[in-house]
Amino acid sequence: MPSADFADIPGTVLFDAQQARKGYWLNQFCMSLMKAANRTRFKADEAAYLAEWPMSDEQRQAVLDRDMNRCLALGGNIYFLVKIAATDGISVQQMVGRMTGMNEADYRDLMLRGGRPIEGNRYRHEWSSHKGPGG
Amino acid sequence: MAQVSATVYTSHVPAIGAALDHGRAAEPYWAPVFAGYEASRAWLRENPPDVVVLVFNDHATAFGPDLVPTFAIGTGESYAPADEGWGARPVPVVQGHPELAAHIAQSVIQDDFDLTLVNRMDVDHGLTVPLSLLFGQPPAEDFRWPCPVIPLAVNVVQYPVPSGRRCLALGRAIRKAIESYGDHLNVQVWGTGGMSHQLQGPRAGLINPVFDHAFMDMLTTVPEAAAVIPHVDYVREAGSEGIELVMWLVARGAMPERADGRAPTCVHRFYHVPASNTAVGHLVLTP
């Protein structure tokens, strides 16, 4: 398992075989949104569409809530989850920004200023000392 | 005999494709990105390849939870632009080069690289954005890419992903394959993805220009040093999606060695932050 080496990187989920197994149906649901007809059906009744997939209730709720950090924890991967953003008609930047807890304008400004700096964001212990990501 | 005449490296950010497709390339946000490729586009018009071997990663488009090939080569006739959820990009169908692809597969597999062969695959922004950046948007009256493209997909989505060392060695095997092809062809190998970016979780937005510049330096002059960077360093220093940079090593491995042992010529180098969530890096190297 590669995960142990990566565990001290803050705010990051490594998509390995274990996460992929956990997220198998969540990610399959996301892939179904590459068909326009499925996007239409999902948008018409999200809960009904999600009920067609053998996902956990927790995974379904995380999708309904658009809680992407929760989706990641439950085995989702960004390249699958971004198809939900596409279906919602939001940009990758809007979706990614929401995972940081920042509002859209602040996240966009952060990127325009050169992005989140590496200093203070390499190790988990750096976050616990100043309560979260350095921006 | 076919030859690798140049290797090209570029990020493949989907928002760059969206900016082009929606006519926003001249906006102040995007203009510097496209300006950074101007010289390379001109260079490519004067040095047009007969075939491009394009190293990219599929982003949960053709390969999903069901199938995760570590290395896959497209041996098909053509590849349609994929609908990734926003509808397919309005760019031409990518024409393959099945004869050269089959020859590369034959040679590389006999060299102990277990490539997956793909005959049907829709291609996502990972493959089409580099084509747009470097060839520009094809005119409506001649709506096709200027040359055939052989897709070479590398898994950098689900761990375990291949090591940098393996990617560099694969590139060398691909060069050997190209140089043993019977027909005279001018081939370019493109490595795409990166540079630093993280698209997930509370650390999203991470950019590390120091790492990115050091990587471009190392890739150009001492690729063996770049090849031993461990995965955890990419993820920590360049963000979770910065791992895509291992794909640049495939292209670098395909670069012919100079007789005098010196580093290849850097025809063009460009770096810009941001494109959406990502640092854009670009190199053109010739032997």
Interface residues (C-beta under 8 A of the other chain):
Chain A: P2 D5 F6 I9 P10 G11 T12 V13 L14 F15 D16 A17 A20 G23 Y24 N27 Q28 C30 M31 L33 M34 K35 A36 R39 M68 N69 L72 N77 I78 Y79 F80 V82 K83 I84 A85 A86 T87 S91 V92 Q93 V96 G97 M99 T100 G101 Y107 L110 M111 L112 G114 G115 R116 P117 I118 N121 R122 G132 P133 G135
Chain B: P14 A15 A18 H59 A60 T61 G64 P65 V68 A82 D83 E84 G85 W86 G87 V157 Q158 Y159 P160 S196 Q198 L199 Q200 G201 P202 R203 A204 G205 L206 I207 N208 P209 V210 F211 P230 H231 V232 V235 R236 E237 S240 E241 V273 P274 S276 N277 A279
